[in-house]
Amino acid sequence: MGTEILIVIFVGLVSAAALSDAVRFIIPNWLCGVIALVFPLAALMAGFSWPVFGFHLLAGFLGLVVGFALFAPGWIGGGDAKMFAAVAIWMGWDAFYPFLLHTVLAGGGLVLMLILLRHAAPLVRVPNGWTSETALEKGAPVPYGLAIAAGVFWTLPSTPIFSSF
């Protein structure tokens, strides 16, 4: 029962990070930190062996490398890179590549949707969020946390942590 509760907490934290990115273009560091730090407890409750736990940490490190490789040229924000690494720990080594593929596909769909909506935005009055900038303004950043969350929700059922209960 404990693993299930922690998975629900994980899904809630990922949703909160995506919502924050969509509304404010910021993924708070504390959210990424909590996402990463709750995993060891979930792994312990799921009965992961040390090698399996180690491969999850390796997936998180690979997520950090991929995230910052995309951050360096400015393709994604720093919060997106940290969020990608934090949730990669939960996905694990076996589900890392499907998670990456699902996130990229969701990101492509998000970008296409934003391009279409940004062209239609002058025709529609859109209330501003918490900041003066909205995702529908031309030149606004892409809230890629939404794509990362979609990748998580798409991949999570096939992960070792989800299969453990």
VOLO-159905 format. One record per residue (C-alpha): x, y, z; residue number from 1; residue in one letter. Coordinates in nm, 3 decimals, decimal comma, padded with zeros to 5 digits. Example, Ala and Ser with C-alpha at 12.3 -4.5 7.8 and 13.67 -1.06 7.14 Angstrom:
<atoms>
{{01,230 -00,450 00,780} 1 "a"}
{{01,367 -00,106 00,714} 2 "s"}
</atoms>
This chain:
<atoms>
{{00,000 00,000 00,000} 1 "m"}
{{00,289 00,237 00,071} 2 "g"}
{{00,426 00,212 -00,284} 3 "t"}
{{00,088 00,301 -00,428} 4 "e"}
{{00,063 00,609 -00,207} 5 "i"}
{{00,412 00,721 -00,311} 6 "l"}
{{00,325 00,671 -00,680} 7 "i"}
{{00,017 00,890 -00,631} 8 "v"}
{{00,237 01,151 -00,461} 9 "i"}
{{00,482 01,127 -00,752} 10 "f"}
{{00,203 01,179 -01,006} 11 "v"}
{{00,076 01,476 -00,803} 12 "g"}
{{00,422 01,634 -00,789} 13 "l"}
{{00,475 01,586 -01,163} 14 "v"}
{{00,133 01,741 -01,228} 15 "s"}
{{00,215 02,037 -01,002} 16 "a"}
{{00,546 02,092 -01,183} 17 "a"}
{{00,375 02,080 -01,524} 18 "a"}
{{00,103 02,320 -01,411} 19 "l"}
{{00,358 02,562 -01,270} 20 "s"}
{{00,551 02,552 -01,597} 21 "d"}
{{00,235 02,607 -01,801} 22 "a"}
{{00,122 02,904 -01,592} 23 "v"}
{{00,446 03,069 -01,478} 24 "r"}
{{00,718 02,916 -01,702} 25 "f"}
{{00,895 02,808 -01,382} 26 "i"}
{{00,944 02,462 -01,237} 27 "i"}
{{01,047 02,518 -00,875} 28 "p"}
{{01,370 02,351 -00,768} 29 "n"}
{{01,204 02,218 -00,455} 30 "w"}
{{00,951 02,022 -00,667} 31 "l"}
{{01,230 01,856 -00,866} 32 "c"}
{{01,413 01,783 -00,543} 33 "g"}
{{01,113 01,625 -00,375} 34 "v"}
{{01,037 01,416 -00,686} 35 "i"}
{{01,392 01,277 -00,678} 36 "a"}
{{01,414 01,236 -00,301} 37 "l"}
{{01,087 01,043 -00,264} 38 "v"}
{{01,210 00,773 -00,502} 39 "f"}
{{01,446 00,593 -00,258} 40 "p"}
{{01,159 00,546 -00,015} 41 "l"}
{{00,938 00,410 -00,296} 42 "a"}
{{01,219 00,177 -00,409} 43 "a"}
{{01,262 00,050 -00,054} 44 "l"}
{{00,888 -00,014 -00,020} 45 "m"}
{{00,880 -00,184 -00,362} 46 "a"}
{{01,158 -00,419 -00,250} 47 "g"}
{{01,411 -00,315 -00,516} 48 "f"}
{{01,749 -00,485 -00,497} 49 "s"}
{{02,064 -00,272 -00,486} 50 "w"}
{{02,142 -00,334 -00,856} 51 "p"}
{{01,790 -00,232 -00,964} 52 "v"}
{{01,811 00,077 -00,743} 53 "f"}
{{02,150 00,156 -00,896} 54 "g"}
{{02,011 00,133 -01,249} 55 "f"}
{{01,736 00,377 -01,153} 56 "h"}
{{02,000 00,620 -01,030} 57 "l"}
{{02,191 00,566 -01,354} 58 "l"}
{{01,875 00,654 -01,548} 59 "a"}
{{01,849 00,974 -01,343} 60 "g"}
{{02,209 01,061 -01,424} 61 "f"}
{{02,149 00,994 -01,794} 62 "l"}
{{01,836 01,211 -01,768} 63 "g"}
{{02,049 01,490 -01,623} 64 "l"}
{{02,300 01,458 -01,909} 65 "v"}
{{02,025 01,460 -02,173} 66 "v"}
{{01,843 01,746 -02,001} 67 "g"}
{{02,145 01,969 -01,981} 68 "f"}
{{02,252 01,879 -02,334} 69 "a"}
{{01,915 02,022 -02,442} 70 "l"}
{{01,945 02,316 -02,201} 71 "f"}
{{02,290 02,426 -02,321} 72 "a"}
{{02,173 02,544 -02,666} 73 "p"}
{{01,854 02,687 -02,513} 74 "g"}
{{01,612 02,427 -02,646} 75 "w"}
{{01,461 02,369 -02,301} 76 "i"}
{{01,482 02,557 -01,971} 77 "g"}
{{01,687 02,464 -01,668} 78 "g"}
{{01,379 02,361 -01,471} 79 "g"}
{{01,275 02,131 -01,755} 80 "d"}
{{01,621 01,968 -01,752} 81 "a"}
{{01,607 01,915 -01,374} 82 "k"}
{{01,250 01,782 -01,392} 83 "m"}
{{01,350 01,539 -01,670} 84 "f"}
{{01,634 01,404 -01,455} 85 "a"}
{{01,420 01,378 -01,143} 86 "a"}
{{01,146 01,179 -01,314} 87 "v"}
{{01,399 00,965 -01,505} 88 "a"}
{{01,498 00,818 -01,167} 89 "i"}
{{01,141 00,691 -01,132} 90 "w"}
{{01,132 00,555 -01,489} 91 "m"}
{{01,445 00,346 -01,443} 92 "g"}
{{01,692 00,211 -01,696} 93 "w"}
{{01,448 -00,026 -01,868} 94 "d"}
{{01,187 00,245 -01,928} 95 "a"}
{{01,426 00,536 -01,993} 96 "f"}
{{01,425 00,517 -02,371} 97 "y"}
{{01,046 00,475 -02,402} 98 "p"}
{{01,010 00,769 -02,159} 99 "f"}
{{01,247 00,978 -02,372} 100 "l"}
{{01,057 00,886 -02,690} 101 "l"}
{{00,717 00,958 -02,533} 102 "h"}
{{00,841 01,293 -02,401} 103 "t"}
{{00,981 01,391 -02,741} 104 "v"}
{{00,656 01,295 -02,915} 105 "l"}
{{00,448 01,486 -02,660} 106 "a"}
{{00,685 01,783 -02,694} 107 "g"}
{{00,647 01,782 -03,071} 108 "g"}
{{00,270 01,780 -03,035} 109 "g"}
{{00,290 02,060 -02,779} 110 "l"}
{{00,504 02,275 -03,007} 111 "v"}
{{00,272 02,221 -03,304} 112 "l"}
{{-00,030 02,305 -03,091} 113 "m"}
{{00,137 02,622 -02,961} 114 "l"}
{{00,231 02,732 -03,314} 115 "i"}
{{-00,131 02,697 -03,423} 116 "l"}
{{-00,268 02,866 -03,111} 117 "l"}
{{-00,016 03,150 -03,128} 118 "r"}
{{-00,133 03,229 -03,480} 119 "h"}
{{-00,494 03,225 -03,362} 120 "a"}
{{-00,423 03,415 -03,036} 121 "a"}
{{-00,477 03,763 -03,183} 122 "p"}
{{-00,830 03,654 -03,270} 123 "l"}
{{-00,910 03,533 -02,918} 124 "v"}
{{-00,881 03,723 -02,591} 125 "r"}
{{-00,682 03,508 -02,350} 126 "v"}
{{-00,657 03,612 -01,983} 127 "p"}
{{-00,304 03,634 -01,848} 128 "n"}
{{-00,181 03,381 -01,595} 129 "g"}
{{00,029 03,464 -01,293} 130 "w"}
{{00,275 03,658 -01,505} 131 "t"}
{{00,236 03,917 -01,778} 132 "s"}
{{00,341 03,658 -02,037} 133 "e"}
{{00,124 03,370 -02,156} 134 "t"}
{{00,221 03,064 -02,356} 135 "a"}
{{00,015 03,197 -02,645} 136 "l"}
{{00,227 03,509 -02,701} 137 "e"}
{{00,468 03,491 -02,992} 138 "k"}
{{00,820 03,441 -02,866} 139 "g"}
{{00,705 03,301 -02,531} 140 "a"}
{{00,893 02,993 -02,409} 141 "p"}
{{00,746 02,648 -02,453} 142 "v"}
{{00,633 02,503 -02,118} 143 "p"}
{{00,810 02,174 -02,184} 144 "y"}
{{00,719 02,051 -01,836} 145 "g"}
{{00,383 01,960 -01,990} 146 "l"}
{{00,555 01,730 -02,239} 147 "a"}
{{00,767 01,573 -01,964} 148 "i"}
{{00,452 01,508 -01,759} 149 "a"}
{{00,284 01,354 -02,064} 150 "a"}
{{00,589 01,131 -02,111} 151 "g"}
{{00,565 01,025 -01,747} 152 "v"}
{{00,195 00,942 -01,765} 153 "f"}
{{00,243 00,756 -02,094} 154 "w"}
{{00,540 00,551 -01,969} 155 "t"}
{{00,462 00,499 -01,599} 156 "l"}
{{00,245 00,185 -01,639} 157 "p"}
{{00,541 00,000 -01,796} 158 "s"}
{{00,798 00,095 -01,530} 159 "t"}
{{00,944 -00,142 -01,270} 160 "p"}
{{00,811 00,072 -00,982} 161 "i"}
{{00,457 00,053 -01,120} 162 "f"}
{{00,488 -00,320 -01,182} 163 "s"}
{{00,597 -00,382 -00,823} 164 "s"}
{{00,246 -00,357 -00,679} 165 "f"}
</atoms>
